[in-house]
Amino acid sequence: MKEGLKVGTTGTFDLTVGGSEVIHLGVSQPVSAMVFCTPSMINLMEHAAREALRPFLDDSEESVGANVVVEHLAATPINAVVRAEARVTAIEGRLVDFEIAAFDQLEQIGRGTHRRAIIQVERLVAKLTEKTSKLNGGIVVPSLVQANRAELSPLKTLTVERDGPIATVTLSRAAKLNAVDRQMTSDFEQLNAWLAGHPEIRIVILTGSGEAFCAGDDVREVGTLELAEATKLSHRQASLYLAWERLPQIFIAAVNGVAFGAGCVCAYSCDFRIAAHSARFAMPEVKLGWPPGYGLAQLTALIGKARALELCLTGKQITAQQAQQYGLVHDVVPQSRVIPAARELALQLLKQPTEALRLTKQLLHADEGTQAKQAYLADTAAYIHCLGQKDAQEGIAAFNEKRHPKFQ
């Protein structure tokens, strides 16, 4: 810990009461109300105490709640702004006690006491990783990428070319239409770690080799996987795409050809998408016998529920021009202009102030809330459920035999 923390140190935290912070009282009665709930009050107070400690923590430290006592004094409606004020009352080594009061814009709505412990993040992560491996099939909600500050080793399925602050990443399985397999998943994870350790790289342009951007997951490989391995692989792939929101670089997808399934997810996980006139987009998983294993919440946030339902329930292909109308693509250009247009956008972005650009990106992605970032857990559960059914077996067989499936 840094010096300076003392009794009387304060911190505040403001929150606009939204739908996830309320409880619906009297739902079966003639009259009812939606009010700021006690669990959200605890959350509000914990964040205020955390803010009080934040300036005094080293980079390797965090604070976690150890004890909380809360009195809820008054009801507050949805959309009100509430504030918690935390004041340090005692410091015992790495344990810090607080008194906390909460207010809306008219009155005090809560009070309580709270204790936080200062911990080493690395130790917590090690213990949590060990515990997670024994629970819930090893599911891990995406977290910050472990930075690799060394040079990037050669990758088997990705080609990385660096030009100052711009890195161009090419999916290099042209013979397989750049389908994502286990090796490409590992390569993307290594790439993410390298990008996390090299913030001087400000722009990443992602494109495909040959005629395709990315035709999706490698269906032939999927058909050989045990369900436990398929589950773990799906979680890893969702995590690597979600990591692009938190990495400091701006990601530009230069979609040079088909972007189907995982390829479509790969494209819309980027911050910008520039497509060739000949590019095609689709979420065709349903035609194979399963739902998308990840990315539904992000797709819906991008193009709306109606269009997401259209793409995912029909599995239809759409043109680059249609994708632009849907809001899936920012710009459509001739094939020969895809990479130049992406570089022109990159150069335009490089003229913006670095920190302001990064923080703006973070804020815009964070505005979706945390639920969308964790929704892939349900996506994968549904995908694995269907993958074990006869329809999926038929879908994989039909794919391998290049025929139309005959579902039950």
PyMOL commands that set and color helices and strands:
alter all, ss='L'
color gray80, all
select helices_A, chain A and resi 19-21+38-56+121-132+136-138+174-176+182-196+219-222+227-246+262-268+284-288+296-303+305-314+320-326+335-350+354-366+371-374+376-387+390-401
alter helices_A, ss='H'
color red, helices_A
select strands_A, chain A and resi 10-16+22-25+33-36+61-72+81-92+95-103+108-120+158-163+166-171+203-208+250-255+259-260+272-276+280-282+317-319+331-333
alter strands_A, ss='S'
color yellow, strands_A
deselect
rebuild
show_as cartoon
